[in-house]
């Protein structure tokens, strides 16, 4: 790697748990990492003026209060996908670059989605529990194949494209809608309007960031537009889909089953009364597969995210 020219003694403050390979990678390009994964918010504010770079994962909200004293900061690295924790308006005003490692976990997310979907459509979790309990129920667990199903993807960035590759390999027809891209049809997915997805999708999967525009996008009105009853997948951000709407969809049959890697509120000990009521219903349902926001959380992606971030930081300095 080429060495980065910089002047500060301590260059990069890392405030979240990271694979420790990040330290050697940053040093190899001439940056001095300061790894403080247990640091508190006020402590960051107190020392941020000493650093050229800040690397976060999902613990730290980067807003005006935190950035006000950051007079030397040149870049913020997000170890993962999605920038909803970062106030991009303030960051842009201060001419600070933002890097996200979207490419780093796209394979992990895509594989996880396929795994959840296969579990759901083939009753794998239900059958496993039954066999362990001494029940051998074959006909009751007859499943459905992915072959021939039409999958609608909302968002066709890194995760959307990687997921489309795997779905296409199963013989699915993949329709993709992306408000911010055009002419992106490829060997794995066909560009489509939302109207086409509403009309033809058997399965819906979200691959979009959380923004003011996408907050609570999936509600009862949205789900009511689908011509077919659908399987629903959310491995993006929980706040994009109303859990109440998902539960209502499961009860009515509009949602045949749901794969949820993310929830509106992932702090399960801090649920509101209404969130708790819905969550208690979801965890009882055999039509729901739940995982704790781990779709991009493989051993391989843990290292790959570091590689992507450091490559982007190096490119900025060079």
Secondary structure, DSSP 4 states (H G I P E B T S, - for coil): -PPPP---SS-EEE-S---THHHHHHHHTT--EEE-TT--HHHHHHHGGG-SEEEE-SS--B-HHHHTT-TT--EEEESSS--TTB-HHHHHHTT-EEEE-GGGGHHHHHHHHHHHHHHHHTTHHHHHHHHHTT---SGGG----STT-EEEEE--SHHHHHHHHHHHHTT-EEEEE-TT--S---SS-EE--HHHHHHH-SEEEE-----TTTTT-BSHHHHHT-SS-EEEEE-S-GGGB-HHHHHHHHHHTSEEEEEES--S---GGG--HHHHHHHHHHHH-TTEEE-SS-TT--HHHHHHHHHHHHHHHHHHH-
